[in-house]
Amino acid sequence: MMSTDSLAGKRTGGTSGRREQIIQQLREQGSVQVNDLSEQFGVSTVTIRNDLAFLEKQGIAVRAYGGALICDGNAPPVAEPTLEDKSTLNISLKRSIAQSAVALIKPGHRIILDSGTTTFEIARLLRQHTDVIVMTNGMNVANALLEAQGVELLLTGGHLRRQSLSFYGDRAEQSLQNYHFDMLFLGVDAIDLERGVSTHNEDEARLNRRMCEVAERIVVVTDSSKFNRSSLHKIIDTQRIDTVITDENIPPESLSGLRKLGIEVLLIQE
């Protein structure tokens, strides 16, 4: 008896025909999702993942969380810089973004500071705050708060990723499950209106999604260079964001798109 995948393959022109259709969708939409393609073509998710792996080897697509992104010369997925590079890049801009972020934090607030260089600047400014609870997965963020007497510091724990000085893994994710936070300050590697918020590392993306689940308000802190870009692993859809703090050089189409989605955008001057 012919398998379901084989029958579906006959209907869609076989493996080659199906992959051509996936390429066409990638060109039209910029991204595809495994579950959607599986339902569309009537084949298993394993078959679709094999298709996407093939397209990735051909340099046509790059696989991302739950699907794949188009890989073209105009908008290639961004590579991950080192933490040292990040710490010296746009430092004055990050400090201005941090000042705007800290103004949102009031006594009694319970917040999450994601790992990163912008959130590190937020932590530095929190040293003068009182009656604030901060959880973080960033070793550098925690170090900045060691002498902050008015801040109760919680660490996620887990495995240390030395390249980003961030903790990740099951233990880190489980540490969040019994808490509820007022705000999450999320640093991002890339943000695109259609493709959402993304980062370079799968484990960090998984932890970031868990952070988003336990926070009442999601505040993205990023400079304008991260817009209209995508990294390999999606964190959340853009619609999930409550507030974006960035600089005034944000692309106009990104600014208008965020506001049309009802997202608060706080612009700072360089």
N, C-alpha and C positions, 0 to 999 in steps of 0.2 A: 504493500500500500504506500502511496506517495505521501510524504510528510506535509504538514500544513505550510511550512516554509517553502517547500518545493512547489506546492500549488500556487502560493502567493507569488513566487518567483516567476512562474509561467504567466501570471496575469500582468505583472509589471515589467515584463521584458527581461526577466532573469536578473542575476546579480549586477551585470553591467548596466542594464537599463535602470535599475533601482538607484545605483550609485550616481548615474547621470542626473536623475531627478533630484537626488539629495544635493548635488553640486549646484543645480539650478536654484534650489531653495536657499542655499547658503549665499549665493550671489544676490538674490532678491531680498533676503531678510537679514543677512549678516550672521545669523546663528540658527541652530536647530536643536531640538530636544529629543533624546533617545525615546522616551515614552510616546511622544507624539508621532515620531516616525514609525515606531513599532505598530501603533494602531493604524496609521495611514496605509502602510504596505502589507499589514496582516502577517508580519513575521515577528520572531522573538526579539527581545531586547539584546540578547547575545549576538544575533545576526547583525543588528544595527550597529552595535559597538564594534564588531569586526569591520563593517563598512567604514565607520569613522576612523578606525585605526589605519585602514588602507589609505584613506584620503589624507590622513596626517603624514604618512610615509611619502605620499606624492607631493607634499608641500601645499596642498589645497586647503586644508583645515587644520585647526589645532584643537584638540579635545579639551573640554572644560567640564565643570561640575554638571552632570546630567545631560551633556550634549557636546556640541562643538561650535567653534567660531570660525568664520571665514578668515583665511590667512592670505592677505594680499599685500602688495607693495605700499599701498596707501595708508593702511592702519595695522601694522603688525603688532602682535601681542608684545607688551613691553617686557624687557628683561629686568631681573631683580638686581638693583644696586646693592653694594655692601652697606652695612650699618655705618661704617666710617664715612662713606660717600654721602649717605643720607644726612648724617649729623652736621655736615658742613654746607649742605645745599639749601639755599633760600632761608638761612637762619633767622634773619631779621623779620622775614615774612612769617615764619612759623611762630615767632614770639608775639607778633601782632595778632595772629589767629588765636594763640593761646590766651592772650589778654581778653579777647572777646568771649572766649569759651568760659573762662573763670568767672566772668561777670554773670553767667547763668547759674552759678553754684551758690546756694544759700545755706546758712546754718541748718543742720538737720537733714541735709540731702545725703542720699546714699548713691554713689556713682561707681561706674566701671571706667577705668582708663585702659584702653587697649595698649598693647606694646607699640612702640614707635617713637620717632624723634619729635613729632609735634605734640604728642601726648606727654612726652618727657618735659617739654616746655610748660605744659599745663601743670604738671606735678610740681615743678619748681615754684610756680606762682601760688600754689596751694599751701605753701609753708606758713603763710600768715593767716590762713583760715582756721576756724574753730568749729567743732561739732560737725565734722564731716566724716563719713565712712567711705573709704576708697578700696575697691578690689581691683587688682591688676594681674595680668599675666606677663608683664614686662619687668625684667630684672633691673633695667636702667630706670624705669619709672619708680619702682620700689626704693631704689637707692636714693632717688631725689627726695623721697618722703621720710627717710629714716629719722630726721631731726624735726619733723613737723609734729609738734606736741599736740596740736588740736585736731589731728587727723588720725582716725583709727584705720590701720592698714591691714588689708587682707590679701593673701596671695593665693592664686589658683593652685599652685604646685604643678606637678607633672614633669614631663621630660623637657630638658632645656635644649632649644635650638640656638646654637651659638651664633649663627650668622645674623640672627635678629635679636639675640638676647631675650627670647620669648619662650614661655612655657606652653606646652601643648599636650594633647593626648587625653585618654579616658579619664584620668584622675583630675585633670584641669576642667574637663567638661562636667564631671560629676560634682565638683566643688561649687558649681553655680546653681545646681538644681533646687536647693532649699532656700534660695534668696530671691528677693525682689528689689530691684533698684529703680531709682527715679530717672537716672540718665545714664546712657552709654556714650562715651566720646570715642568715636571710631576713626582711626587713621586708615587711609586707603591707598592702594597702589594704583588703582584705576577706577574711573567711574564713567559710565555711558548711559544715556537716557534709556536706550533700548535693551542693552545687555546687563545693566545693573552695576552693582559695586563688586569689585573683584580684587583678588590678591594672588601672589605668586605661589604660595605654599598651600597644599590641600589640607594639612592638619590645622594650620592657622585659620583657614577659611571655615572649617568645621567648628572650631572653638568660637570664632566670631559669630557664626549663626546662632550658637547657643547663647552668647551674650545678648544678641538681639531679642531672643525669646524672653529673657528675664528682665528686660529694661522697659520702662514705661515710655521713654523718649529716646530716640536714636539721633545723635548729633554727629554728623560727619565733619571732620576737620581736615581740610586739604587745601593745598595751593592750586591755582587754576591750571597748572600744567598737567594735572591728572585727568582732566576732562576729555571726553571723546577718545578714550583709550580703554583697552581691555587687557586684563591679565588672565591667566589660565583658569583660575578657580573662582567661581562666582560665590559671593557671600549672600547677598539679598537683592531683590528687585529694587529699583530706584524708588518705586512707590512706597516702600516701607520706611523710607527716611522721613523724619520729622523736621529736622533743621540741618542746613549746610552752612558752615562758616568757611569762607574762601576769600580770595582777593578780587579786586575789581577788574582784573584781566580775564575773568571767566568768559569763555566764548558766548556771544549774545544768544545764540540758539539754545545753549545749555541753560543759561539763566532764565530765558522765557519758558523753556520746557519744564524746568523745576517748578517755577511759579504756577504754571498751568496745572501741575499735579497737586497743588496746594501745599508745597513744601516751603517752609520759611527759609529765606536765604539772607544771611548776614554778610555784607561785603565790607572788607577792610581795605584801607589804602596802604600801598607799599611805602 
